[in-house]
């Protein structure tokens, strides 16, 4: 029951989860950078609604990438609200065109 192998397995499992979370943060960070570029392109194109939509997505990505959404319940809810608003605006723009 108190075997040394059990402790070693628990430590390895903890490390593997951390590495997967780190990769997730990197991918979301890259996506957030692309969303910021898309928001700037929408501003240059003078498309206000799409600029707001991409900005919401970028803010969501930044909050998740830095880990703020995981540390605070309120910021987690804010990030979910931002992504829902961004997707809703995008869908409304695409359906109206």
C-alpha positions as CSV (number, residue, x, y, z in Angstrom):
1,X,0.0,0.0,0.0
2,X,2.8,2.4,0.8
3,X,5.0,1.2,-2.0
4,X,7.6,3.6,-3.4
5,X,6.4,2.8,-6.9
6,X,3.1,4.3,-6.2
7,X,4.7,7.6,-5.2
8,X,6.8,7.6,-8.3
9,X,3.7,7.0,-10.5
10,X,1.8,9.8,-8.9
11,X,4.7,12.2,-9.5
12,X,5.0,11.2,-13.1
13,X,1.3,11.7,-13.6
14,X,1.5,15.1,-12.2
15,X,4.3,16.1,-14.5
16,X,2.5,14.8,-17.6
17,X,-0.6,16.9,-16.9
18,X,1.5,20.0,-16.4
19,X,3.2,19.5,-19.8
20,X,-0.1,19.0,-21.5
21,X,-1.4,22.2,-19.9
22,X,1.7,24.0,-21.0
23,X,1.2,22.9,-24.6
24,X,-2.4,24.0,-24.4
25,X,-1.4,27.5,-23.2
26,X,1.1,27.8,-26.1
27,X,-1.5,26.9,-28.7
28,X,-4.0,29.3,-27.2
29,X,-1.3,32.0,-27.1
30,X,-0.6,31.5,-30.8
31,X,-4.3,31.6,-31.6
32,X,-4.7,34.8,-29.5
33,X,-1.9,36.4,-31.5
34,X,-3.6,35.5,-34.8
35,X,-6.9,36.8,-33.4
36,X,-5.2,40.1,-32.6
37,X,-3.9,40.3,-36.2
38,X,-7.4,39.6,-37.5
39,X,-8.8,42.4,-35.3
40,X,-6.2,44.8,-36.7
41,X,-7.0,43.7,-40.2
42,X,-10.7,44.3,-39.5
43,X,-10.0,47.8,-38.2
44,X,-8.0,48.6,-41.3
45,X,-10.8,47.2,-43.4
46,X,-13.2,49.5,-41.4
47,X,-15.4,46.5,-40.4
48,X,-16.4,47.5,-36.9
49,X,-18.4,44.4,-35.9
50,X,-15.8,42.0,-37.1
51,X,-13.1,44.0,-35.3
52,X,-15.1,43.7,-32.1
53,X,-15.7,40.0,-32.7
54,X,-12.0,39.3,-33.2
55,X,-11.1,41.5,-30.2
56,X,-13.4,39.4,-28.0
57,X,-11.7,36.2,-29.3
58,X,-8.3,37.7,-28.7
59,X,-9.1,38.8,-25.1
60,X,-10.5,35.3,-24.4
61,X,-7.2,33.8,-25.8
62,X,-5.0,36.1,-23.7
63,X,-6.9,35.4,-20.5
64,X,-6.7,31.6,-21.1
65,X,-3.0,31.7,-22.3
66,X,-1.8,33.5,-19.2
67,X,-3.8,31.2,-16.9
68,X,-6.0,33.9,-15.4
69,X,-9.1,32.0,-16.4
70,X,-8.0,29.0,-14.4
71,X,-7.1,30.9,-11.3
72,X,-10.3,33.0,-10.8
73,X,-13.9,31.9,-11.3
74,X,-15.0,35.5,-12.2
75,X,-12.3,35.8,-14.9
76,X,-13.2,32.3,-16.1
77,X,-16.8,33.5,-16.6
78,X,-15.6,36.6,-18.3
79,X,-13.5,34.6,-20.7
80,X,-16.5,32.4,-21.6
81,X,-18.7,35.4,-22.1
82,X,-16.1,37.0,-24.4
83,X,-15.8,33.9,-26.6
84,X,-19.6,33.5,-26.7
85,X,-20.0,37.2,-27.7
86,X,-17.3,37.0,-30.3
87,X,-18.8,33.9,-31.9
88,X,-22.3,35.4,-31.8
89,X,-21.2,38.6,-33.5
90,X,-19.3,36.6,-36.1
91,X,-22.3,34.4,-36.8
92,X,-24.6,37.5,-37.0
93,X,-22.3,39.2,-39.5
94,X,-22.0,36.1,-41.7
95,X,-25.7,35.4,-41.7
96,X,-26.6,39.0,-42.5
97,X,-24.3,39.1,-45.5
